[in-house]
Amino acid sequence: MPLMLYKWEGSHFCFSFLNLISLESFKSAISFGSGWPAECKCQKCKAYKKLLWNLEHIHDWMTEQLKKKTNGMTARFVRPGSAAFYLTASPKNVEYILKTNFDNYPKGPETCNNLSDLLGSSIFNVDGEPWKEQRRVAMHEFTTKSLRNFMHEIVQVELDNRLIPVLSKASSEGVLVDLHDIFMRFTFDTICNLGFGVDPGCLDISLPNVKLAHAFDTATAITSCRFFMYPFVWGTKRTLNIGSERILRESLRQINEFAMHVIQKRREKLLESSTEPRNGLNSDDAPESLSSPPHMDLLSRFMGITTEAEKSTLDSSGGDDQKRGGYSDVFLRDIVISFLLAGRDSTSSGISWLFWLLSRHRRVVDAIRAEIREVVKSRNCTNLSTDASKFTYEELKNMHYLHAALSESLRLHPPLPVDTKFALKEDVLPDGTHIPKGSVVAYGPYAMGRMEQLWGSDCLEFKPERWLQNGVFVPQCPYKYAVFQAGPRICLGKELALLQIKLVTAGLINRFDFYVPEDFKPTYELSLLLPMKYGLPTKISLRERES
């Protein structure tokens, strides 16, 4: 299928319907010299052609472009018909963008527009005062000990009742399993419990096809694709309700129906239980009956805060939105789905890449196991005395080598490989790069983790020891290691994500051995995050000490 070309000769304005066809078709079109940009000889089109040709490994390609810069770690990329795109790996620039001149670098209109259907007006998709207010409320909840304890309980229950049985079954059958898919199921269950108090059962022993999880996957994938096409392309498809945008609309309908149903049920539950004591989880309840008590999951917490404070909704859309003494149903849906999506995909990605690296570095596994043995030995007489698959928050906090291994994995495979901002005003970055007004300015944690200037000549090696001094974990500068952002927008769920990954890793590493085929080399999807494109085929065996 030849590419369709629109060209405004006055200022050489090139457009493409690239995203209506597959990447393979696009490459074929270029190879045979048909259509734009193969026939176009302007510098912008030539540069954009190189970028498109390298889309399948875009983060590695952009890293190489940054390494070629002799005067710094900032590169300029072009897309015909769009503002210039600046990518930096300089910690000084990152600090300037995320902190020093924070107000000049919001998410920007294009990013917010791309995400609007999925995330609405939630904290991840707004700037200015709406963001400040939501950040204030969310920060209060995410720093509470009760939410951390609730998360710990959810993860441990899912680990004991679902993840370990599934892996034990795979071990007894001696079959290869997709460990990435299993971790995706695991994190979806845990984040749904944390966010809505609902258990979708994705990691049931039968590994069912859960429609809600599929809808989330589809919506996330299609929304991610919007960032790799011109806005008028996906905007036209949405207006005509065709192609991927039609599929997105159906997926969002399923997600919205689920969210609104849970919100309505939760309002009823809160009303009924407002005078009842809270006795913990009621595991006999069906998913729709909301298994967690009031003010434990995020939905209940946001409802509780706004009802007690008698606030009016932050959502200004009006219309048929329901306001019941607090945030609107639409606002509650947006903010909880945002945290659900952020927590699920980023955490599953982090766990998957860590386990792949562990499968290739047995000495690191041995070191983690040795650390776990010391923790178990140091226990007094408690209900966890000899159980090497359950750990308290304080025990996990003192596992310095495990934390170092996780940090090193995230350095090499950050769940968010590139984070983009929008320049409100003309500016100059600390390294001297001139930024025109309206440009897209981004920093790349993926590229930063591969820079010799930042991490030394062994930057591509997996070495947890680089994070340790005398056996104690020492954090790096957050603007050098910007995996969780930094400054005013630093990730609110950072500690919960680290807790979940460490709890899973410590809980599994002593019980199982994990073997990934030697000839398998994982790669990433073309996405906003860094999921594994072909999964993680793994053979699991029960360790002899557990047999």
N, C-alpha and C positions, 0 to 999 in steps of 0.2 A: 504493500500500500504506500504510494508516494506521499511525502509530507506536503501539507497544504501551506502555502506561502502567502503572507500578507506583508507588503512592504510599502512604507510611506517614504518615497524618494526624497522628500524635503529634508529630512534629518536622518535618513537611513534607519527607519524604525522597523525592525524585523520581529515577527511573531511566528509561533509554531503551534500546531495542534499535536505536538509530540505526545502528550499524555492521553490522547485518544487511542494510541496504539501501544504495543508492547516495546520494551527496550530492545528486544531482539529485532523487531521490525525496523526500529529506528536505525540500528546499526547496519542492517541490510541496505536500507535506503542510502545511507552515507557511503557504504562500500561500492554501490553501483552508481554513485554520483547523481542520484535523483533528488531534486528538491533542496530546500533550505535545511541546514546551512552549508551543505556540501558545495553548492554552486556559488555561494556568496564568498567574496574574497576580503571583506572588511575585517579589520583586526578584532572587533568585538565578536563577530560570528566565528572567527577562527578560534578565539580563546574559549568561547562558549562551547564550540564543538569538542574541544579537548576535555572540558569539564563533563559534558554529557557522555562522552565516550568512556569516562572513568567513573561513572555513577555507581557501578556495582562495588567498587572499593573506594568510594569517595573520600572517606576519612584518611585512609593511607595516602591517597594521591595528594590531598590538601596538605598533609603533614610534610610530604616531600617538597611541595612548593614552598612551604615555610622554611625548610632547611636550606633551600637554595638562596635565601635572602642573606646577603653578606652584612648588611647594615642593621639588622634587627630580626625580629620574629613576627613580622606583620606582612600580610600579602593582600593584594587587591584582586578581586575576581569580578568579572562582568557578565551581565546577561542582557542582551539587546532589548531595549524597551523598558528596562528597569533601572533603579538606582544601583550604584556600585555597592559591592559587598566586601567588607574588610574583615579579615580573620586574623586574630593575634594570638600568640602563645607567650607573650611577654608578661610576667607577673606584675610589673609596674603598670602596664596598660590595663591589666585586669583589675587591679586595685583602683585605678582611676575611673574605670567604667562602672564598677560595682559599688564603689564607696565615695571616692573624692568628688566626682562630678555625677553622682547617682541620678540627680533630677534631669540631666540632659539625655539619659539613656534608658527610657522606658521600654516596655515590650514593643510598643508601636502599633499603628493601625493595621498593617498587613498581617502580622502575627495574630492579633486579637480577632481579626476578621476570619482568618483561616480556622481558628479554634472555636468560633462563636457558637456554631451549631452543637458542638459536643460539650463544651465547658461553660457556655452561657456567660454570665457576668460574675463568675467565681473568682477567687483570689488569684488563680493561675492565669487569668485572662483579663485583668483590669489593671489600670494604672491610677496614679493620683490619689485623691481622697477615698474613693471606694476601696482601693487596695489597702490603704493605711488602716481603715476601720476594720476590714476583714482580718487583716494581719494582727491587729490588736486583740481581737476576740479569739482568733485561732491560736495565737501564741499562749494565751492564758490556759487554754485546754491542753495544748501539746506539751506544756512544761509541768503538768500535774503528775504526781507520783501514781495516782489512781489509774490514769490512762496507761502508763507504763506497765503497771501490774496487770491490768486487764489484757494488754497486748501479750505479756508474758504467759498468762494463763491460756489465752486462745492458741498461741503457737504451740505450747506444750501439749495441749489436748489434741490438736491436729497432728502433731508429731507422733504421739503415742497411739492414737486411734486410727490414723489414716496413713501417714507417710511411712512409718516403720512397717506396718503390715503389707503395704503395697510393695515395698522394696524386698521384704522377706519372701513374698510370693514370687517375685522375679528371680530372686536368688535360688529358691528351691526348684524353679522350672528351668534355670540355666539359659534364659533367653536375653537377647539384647533389648533394652528399653530406651525410650527417648527421655533422658533425665531432664532435659530442658522442659519438655511438655509436662512432666510430673511436677517440677518446681512451679511452673505456671499455674497448674491446678491447685497446688498447695497454697501459693500466695493469694490466689483468687478467693479461696475459701476463707483464709485468715483475714484478708482485708474487707471482705463482705461482712464478716462477723464484727470486725472493729468499726467499720463505717456505718452499717445498718442494723447490726444485731441479727443478721440473717445468714444461715448456713446453706449455700447452694449445693453442697455435696459433690463438687467436681472431682475430689480425690477419693471417692468411694472405691472400694476394692475392684469394682467392675469397670472403672475409668469411663463413666458414662459421657455421652455427648450432651452437654448442658447448653441449652439454647441461649441463656443469658450470657454465659461466658463467650459463646460464639459471636453474639451481637456486639459485645465489648471489643473482641478482637477485630471484627470487621470494621466497626466504627473508628477504632484507633488507627488501623492500617490506612483506610481511605482518607481520614483527616491528615495523616502524615504525608500522604501523596500530594495534598494541596500545596505543600511547601516546595515541591519540585516542579510546579507548573505555574503558568501565568494565571493571575486571579480571574481574568475574563474567561479563561477556558473552563475552570470548574464552576465559575459563576453562571455561565451559559448552560452548562449541563444541569446545574441545580434548578435554574429557572424552567428549563424544558423537562425536568424530572427524567433524565435519561442516564444510562451508563452507571458509573460508579456512584454518582450522586443520588441516584434512585435507590441503590442498595444501601447507601449511608442513611437515607431518610427512613427506610424500613428498619434498619438496625437501631436507630435513635428512637423510633417509635416503641420498640420493645423495651429499650432501656428506660425510657420515660414512663411507660406504663408500670414497669416494675418499681421504679423509684417512687412514683406518686402513690401506688398501692401501699408501699411500706410506710410512707409518710402519714397517710391517712390512718392506717392501722396503729401507728405509733402514737398519734395524737389521741386516739381512743384509749390506748393502753395507758398513756400518761394520765389521762383524766380518771380512769378507773383505779389506778394504783397510787394516786396522789397522796392518799392517807394510809397506804399499806407499807409495812416494813420491807426493806430490801434484803432478801436472803440469798443473793447470788444467782448463778445461772440455773435456769430451769431446762435441763436437757430433754425433758419429755415433750416440750412444746414443738410443734411443727415449725418449719422455717417461717411460714407466714405469721405464726403466732408470736414471733420475735423472742428469741431465746434469751436475750440479755435484759437485765433490769433497767429501769429508768436511769438516765444520766451516766451510763457506762459506755455505750457505743457513741460514736461521734454525732450521729443524728440526734440522739436523746440529749447529748450535752449542748448542742447548739439550740435545740428547742428549749431546754431548761434555762439557759442563759438569757435568751431573749424574752421568755415568758416572765421570768423573775424580774428582769429589768424593765419590762413593759415597753420594749423598744418597737419602733415602727420598722417596717421592712426596709432593707437596703436596696431591694430590687425596685427600680423605678419604672418598670415596664407598664404597670397599671393593668388595664383591661380586665380579664377574667381571673387574674391572680387572686388567690385566697389569702387574706390577712387575718390571723387569729391571735392577736395579742403578741406577736413576735415577728420573726422573719417569715416571709412568704413561702409557700410550698415550692414555688419555682426557685427561689434563692436556696432553700435547703437542698433541693435536688442538685442544683449546680455545684454547690460547695462540697457535698458529700461525694458526688460522682467524681469530682476533680481529685480529691484525696484518694479515692478508690483506684482510679486509673494510675495516678502517680505512684502509689504504694505498691500496686500489684506488678506492673510491668518492670519498674526499675529494680525492685527487690528480686524478682525471679531472674532477671538478667544478671544481677550481681552474684547470686548464688550459683548460677549455671557456669559463668566464666571462672569462678573460684574453683569449682569442682573439676573443671577441665584442667586447670593449672595444677591442682593437687594430683590428678591422675598422671601427670607428666613429671612430678617432682616428689618422689617417695621420701626424700630426706625431710621435706617440709611436713609431710604427713606424720612421719615418725616424731618430729619435734613437737607437733601439736598433741599427739598422743601422750608423749612424755609429760607435757604440761598438764594434760587432763589427769594423768595418774597422780601427779603431785597434789592437785586440787582434791581429788577423792581421798588420798591418804590423810590430808590435813583436816578432814571433817571430824567433828565430834559426833556423838551419838545423835543422829537426826534421822528423819524419815528418808533422807537421801543418802544415807551412810555409804553404801557401796554401789549405788546406781550410777553408772557412767553414761547415762543418756538423759539425765535431768540435772539442771544446774540453776542455782539462784542467780539473781541479777549481780550480786556482789562477786560471786565466783567468776562469772563471765567477764566482769570488769577487770579482774585480776589476771586474766589469761592474756598476757602481753604478746606472746608469740602469735596466738590466734588472731589478735587484733592487727598485728603487723602483717600477717599473711593476707588478711582481708583488705587492708589498706593498699597493699602492693598489687593485689588483683584489681582493685578499683582504679588504681593509677593507670594500669595498662588497658583496662576495659571499663571505662566509666559508663554507667547507664545512660547518661546524657552526654554524648560525645561533643556536641556543639550547642552553645546557647547564644541566641541572637537578641540584639537590642536595636533600637532605632534612634538615630541622632536628631534630636529636636532642633538643635542649632549647630552652625558651623563650629568646628573645634579642632584642636591639635592634641594628639595623644602624647604621653611623656616621651615616647621614642621618636617624636618629630613627625609622625604620620598625620597628614592633613585630612580631616574628615569633613566633607561637604554636608550641608544641611540635608536631611532626608535620606542619608545613607543607612544601610544596614551594617551594624558593627557587631561582631561576634568574637567570643573567645572560645578556644577549643581544648577542653580537658583531655580529649583523646590525643591530640597533637602534643600538648604540653607534657604528657607522660612519656613521650618519645623523643624529647629534646635533650641532647647531650649537654647543652649549656645549663640545663636545670638539674639533671639527674646523673651526669657523668657518662663515661664511655660505655658503661654496662647498662644503659637505660632500658634496653630491650629485654634484659634478663629479669626473671622472676626471683627477687631476692628480698624476702621479708626482713633480713638482717639490717637493711638500710634504714629501717624505722626504729631500731633498737640501740640503746646505749646502756651497757652493763645489764642487759636483759630486761630493761624497762622501756616501754613504748614511749617514743618522743614524737609528737605531732609536727607536721611541716607547716610552713606558712600557708594560710588558706588561699592566698592569691597565687601561689605556686601550685598548690594542690586544690583546684577549684571544683572538685567532683560534686560537692554539695552546694555550689555557688558560694558566695561570701557577702559580707556587708549586710545592708538592710534586708535583702531578699534571701539570706541564707536559708537552706531547706529546713522547714519546721519538723519534718518527719525523719531527720537524720538519725537521731538516737534510736527511734523505734525501728528503723530499717537495719541499723547495725545490730541491735538487740536480736532481731528476728534471724538474721543471717548467722550470727554467732551461735545462737541457740540451736539452729538446725545443724550447722557444721559440727559443733561439739557433740550433739546428740547422735549423729550418724557415723562420725569418723572412727569411733571406737568399736562400733558394732559391725560395720561393713567394710569391704574393700571394693574400690571402684576401678574398672578397667575400660578405657576407651581404646578402640582399635588403633594400632600404631599408624595406619595409613590415613586416618581421619584428621582433617585439618578444618576446624570450624571457621566460619566466616559470618559476617553480620548482615542483617536485612537492611535495605534502604528504608530507614525509618527515622523518626525523631529520636528514638532511643536506640539501644544496641542489642536487640534480641538476636539469638543464633538463627541463621537462615535455614540450616538443614537440621536443626535440633542437635542433640548430644547423645548419639548412640553409645550406650554403656552396658557392660556386663557387671552384675553385682554379685558378690559372694559374701556369705556370712563368715566372719572371722573365726578362726579355730577356737579362740578363747570364749566365743559366744555359742559355739556349736553344742 
